[in-house]
Amino acid sequence: MIRAEEVEKRYGQRRALRPVSFALDRGGFLVVTGANGAGKTTLLRLLAGLAAPTRGALAVDASRDRLGYLGHEALVYGELSAVENLELFGRLYRVPERRERIGMLLERLGLWEARRERVSAYSRGMRQRLALCRVLLHDPELLVLDEPFTALDEEGADRLDEELRRLVGASTVVLATHDQDRVAGLSTGHLALVAS
Amino acid sequence: MSGYVGDVVALARKDLLLELRARDTLPAMLLFVVSTLVVFHFALPQGAGDDAAYGLLWVALVFTALFGLARAWVPEREHAALDGLVLATGDRSAIWLAKTVAALAFLGAAEVVALPAFAVLFAPLDAAAVLGVVLASVGICVVGTLASAMAAAGRGREVILPLLVLPLSIPLVVGGVGASVSSEPRTYVAFLCLYDAVFAILSWASFEYVVTE
């Protein structure tokens, strides 16, 4: 599913990611750890196709419309409601029966009551839950999750745990975290990045 | 509606909805264009002639467009929504086309107020002049949306945008003024059509490379 050989990323003179090699099979669950500045976010952006490696070879066997990326930001519009955001992204992803799918995800991630409120009024944790809805909306075969537990309260973290358990084996997951214990029972591989 | 056109419609509708809620671009554009025309009305010496007035109309329109374009990608910067669009949209040129349509709608709305105001304060506008304004507006939005996407991606976007857009707008101003004052406006109208077509194709084809590395 993913094959990375000596993948390195530089922004000008600054090295954002040291050369890294790994492989991940379909259905695998890779946990990426590393100190701040080690390049976790950079690596995940490379996997999502939002940036290109400076050196090395990176092959990701998943088309863009089958990839779900959760970044540090929610990647949604603040002046739209949760439903409007998901309607827009569902339309762009060509999600079949998207009303039902959106309703189900909002229910599952605990946003149903707040579905018509503008996202600008959401707390950070609620935005993170909405971001997860957006990521899961099109039932991706590859999930790239950058510190998904950030800003979530206990209930939100438990719901995310549930979602991740549901995905194990069905989707390929790459997850960057500082809290490896949280996903200890799920992961099939571990990649530790070293700061440049 | 499905496919590419459906994506463009959905994205443009989103921009119009955002503006309807936030109201942070169009009111400012309207205020700017009207107040500029009023200032020019009092600043222009008596007997300066219509040609000078048409020139001032274009100064007002270009800077009003620039004002709107500077804010074109602001909603996408918030919460990094552009990354979400880039990942979700099959053909990324749909993002550019939708943004161009929205920018044109805002500029068009400003012109609906500006052109009658110009006719009242300065000189009447004939059909060729109005056609020149429409075609030049298309050109400004086509080029400006791409340029503002480039500017939004980097630092110093407020400086970069006018540096990119103003030189590219000069041919449009020449064409627009020519269509307004020339006794043979067809040549200028044809020139504006050609400019719009060439830059629309270039912008449409190159947008993918602007939003990805």
Interface residues (C-beta under 8 A of the other chain):
Chain A: A48 G49 L50 A51 A52 R64 D65 L67 Y69 G71 H72 E73 A74 L75 V76 Y77 G78 E79 L80 E84 L88 F89 R91 L92 Y93 R94 R118 V119 R127 R134
Chain B: G6 D7 A10 L11 K14 L17 L18 R21 A22 P75 E78 H79 A80 A81 D83 G84 L85 V86 L87 A88 T89 G90 T212 E213
